[in-house]
Amino acid sequence: MISEPELVGGTGFEPPEVLTETRPPRARRPWPWALGGAVLASAVWGAGLYAYERGKPAGPDLAGYRHVEDLCGAARLAALAGVLGERREDRAPPVVNEPAISETGCEAGFGPPEAEQTVGITYTLHKVVDPGPEFEARARQSGFLAKVDGIGEQAFFDDMEEEGGRLRVLDGQAEFEIGIHRQSHGPNGEPVPPGPLIDLSGIEIPMTQDLLALMAGLRK
């Protein structure tokens, strides 16, 4: 019997060496549906933010009306000058310009000192609240009883006869008031001697003309 060499006089075969290799774990790739979900969520969030921004109230339409610091410079009052005489002196009250409302005014003197007429104008721009629903009620409460057509959306006149008159107008978010009164006291409070009186009947016509010109200028 022939002996196998590995079994006789030898050490035999050694078991083979087992090689092991330690590799760092690979990062798991995100599933396609996870990537798609992230993109979709980002798109939905962006669309929601855009819709929110668009849904914010933009405020009322001001129809081109703007705030002005110098109302006396904007109001030419040429029609009233033709009735009252030369424009002499301008005075301006404090200006209000806030996010919700702005208001400017002007007082202009016309004619000679002994018979001066003062024209007062107020321009109010409502930037948030709609003044329309309560405009007529407020006007009538203040004595503006005669309705006037052909200017603004609503207009009312207070006829003060020989003492002058007042005109109040609403055009969208813009509110105007113009009035005339005779100068009865001097700058130091002394009485002004009576002078020739100007006929102020029909004064609402040049008032309306000058206010229409001012309104057009403020919308440029």
C-alpha positions in Angstrom: 0.0 0.0 0.0 1.4 3.3 -1.0 1.3 5.8 1.7 0.3 9.3 0.9 3.3 11.6 1.3 1.4 14.1 3.3 0.6 11.5 5.9 4.1 10.0 6.3 7.1 11.8 7.6 5.8 15.2 6.9 4.0 17.9 8.5 1.3 17.9 6.0 -0.6 20.7 4.4 -1.2 23.8 6.6 -4.6 25.2 6.4 -4.8 28.2 4.0 -4.6 31.6 5.6 -7.9 33.4 5.5 -7.6 37.0 4.4 -10.0 39.6 5.7 -10.4 43.2 4.6 -12.2 45.8 6.6 -13.9 48.5 4.4 -15.6 51.6 5.6 -19.4 51.4 5.2 -20.6 53.2 2.1 -23.0 56.0 2.5 -26.5 55.0 1.6 -27.9 56.7 -1.4 -31.2 58.3 -0.7 -34.1 56.7 -2.3 -35.4 58.5 -5.4 -38.8 59.0 -3.7 -37.1 60.8 -0.8 -35.3 63.2 -3.1 -38.5 63.8 -5.0 -40.3 64.4 -1.7 -37.8 67.0 -0.6 -38.0 68.8 -4.0 -41.8 68.7 -3.8 -41.8 70.0 -0.3 -39.5 72.9 -1.2 -41.6 73.7 -4.2 -44.8 73.7 -2.2 -43.2 75.9 0.5 -42.0 78.3 -2.1 -45.4 78.4 -3.8 -47.0 79.0 -0.4 -44.7 81.8 0.4 -45.3 83.4 -3.0 -49.1 83.1 -2.5 -48.8 84.6 1.0 -46.8 87.5 -0.3 -49.2 88.1 -3.1 -52.1 87.8 -0.7 -50.9 90.6 1.5 -53.2 93.6 1.2 -51.5 96.2 -1.0 -53.6 99.1 0.3 -56.2 101.1 -1.6 -55.6 102.5 -5.1 -54.5 106.1 -4.7 -55.3 106.8 -8.4 -52.0 108.6 -8.9 -52.5 111.0 -6.0 -49.3 111.7 -4.0 -48.1 113.5 -1.0 -46.8 117.1 -1.5 -44.9 119.1 1.0 -45.6 122.5 -0.5 -49.4 122.8 -1.3 -49.1 126.5 -1.8 -46.7 126.0 -4.6 -48.9 123.3 -6.2 -52.1 125.4 -6.0 -52.0 128.2 -8.6 -55.5 129.6 -7.9 -55.6 131.6 -11.1 -59.4 131.6 -11.4 -59.8 133.0 -7.9 -57.1 135.6 -8.5 -59.2 136.9 -11.4 -62.0 137.6 -8.9 -60.3 138.5 -5.7 -57.2 140.4 -7.0 -53.5 139.8 -6.9 -52.2 137.0 -4.7 -50.1 138.6 -1.9 -48.9 136.2 0.8 -48.9 132.5 1.5 -48.9 130.7 4.8 -48.6 127.0 5.4 -49.7 125.0 8.5 -47.7 122.0 9.7 -47.5 119.1 7.3 -48.6 115.5 8.3 -47.1 112.6 6.4 -47.8 109.2 8.1 -48.2 105.7 6.6 -51.9 105.9 7.1 -52.6 109.5 6.1 -51.0 112.6 4.8 -52.3 116.2 5.0 -51.0 119.5 3.8 -52.6 123.0 3.7 -52.2 126.5 2.4 -53.6 129.9 3.2 -53.2 132.6 0.5 -54.1 136.3 0.8 -55.6 138.1 -2.2 -56.3 141.7 -2.9 -55.2 144.9 -1.1 -54.6 144.8 2.6 -57.7 147.0 3.3 -59.9 144.4 1.5 -57.9 141.2 1.7 -59.6 137.9 1.1 -58.0 134.7 2.5 -58.3 131.4 0.6 -57.6 128.3 2.7 -57.0 124.9 1.1 -56.6 121.5 2.8 -55.5 118.3 0.9 -55.9 115.0 2.8 -54.8 111.7 1.3 -56.2 108.6 3.0 -53.7 105.8 2.4 -55.5 103.0 4.3 -59.1 103.8 5.2 -61.8 104.4 2.6 -63.3 107.9 3.4 -66.2 107.4 0.9 -68.9 105.8 3.1 -68.9 108.6 5.7 -67.9 111.6 3.5 -71.3 112.9 2.8 -72.5 112.6 6.4 -69.4 114.4 7.7 -69.8 117.2 5.1 -73.4 117.8 5.9 -72.7 117.8 9.6 -70.2 120.6 9.0 -72.7 122.7 7.0 -71.9 121.7 3.4 -75.5 121.3 2.2 -75.5 122.0 -1.5 -74.4 119.1 -3.7 -72.0 120.1 -6.6 -71.6 118.1 -9.8 -68.7 117.9 -12.2 -65.9 117.6 -9.7 -64.6 114.4 -8.0 -66.8 111.6 -6.9 -68.7 113.6 -4.3 -68.7 117.4 -3.7 -70.7 119.7 -1.4 -70.7 123.5 -1.1 -71.4 125.7 1.9 -72.7 129.1 0.7 -71.8 131.8 3.2 -73.2 134.5 0.8 -71.3 137.8 1.1 -68.8 136.3 3.6 -67.6 133.7 1.0 -68.1 130.0 0.8 -66.5 126.6 1.3 -66.2 123.6 -1.1 -65.4 120.1 0.0 -64.6 117.4 -2.5 -63.8 113.7 -2.4 -62.0 112.0 -5.3 -61.2 108.4 -4.4 -58.8 108.4 -1.5 -58.1 112.2 -1.8 -60.2 114.7 0.1 -60.0 118.5 -0.5 -61.5 121.6 1.1 -61.2 125.1 -0.2 -62.8 128.1 1.5 -62.8 131.9 1.4 -63.2 134.4 4.2 -62.8 138.2 4.5 -59.9 139.5 6.5 -61.4 141.4 9.4 -58.2 141.7 11.6 -54.6 142.7 10.9 -51.5 140.6 11.8 -51.5 142.0 15.3 -55.2 141.6 15.9 -56.2 145.2 15.2 -59.5 145.7 13.3 -59.1 146.3 9.6 -61.0 149.4 8.4 -63.8 148.4 6.0 -62.9 148.6 2.3 -64.6 147.9 -0.9 -66.4 144.6 -0.8 -66.0 142.1 -3.7 -69.1 140.4 -4.9 -68.6 136.8 -3.9 -71.9 135.4 -5.4 -71.1 132.4 -7.6 -67.7 132.0 -6.0 -68.1 128.2 -6.2 -67.4 128.4 -10.0 -63.8 129.7 -9.8 -63.3 127.6 -6.7 -64.2 124.5 -8.7 -62.0 125.5 -11.6 -58.9 126.0 -9.3 -59.6 122.8 -7.4 -59.9 120.8 -10.7 -56.5 122.3 -11.8 -54.9 121.3 -8.4 -56.3 117.8 -8.5 -54.9 117.3 -12.0 -51.5 118.6 -10.9 -51.3 116.3 -7.9 -51.9 113.2 -10.1 -49.0 113.9 -12.4 
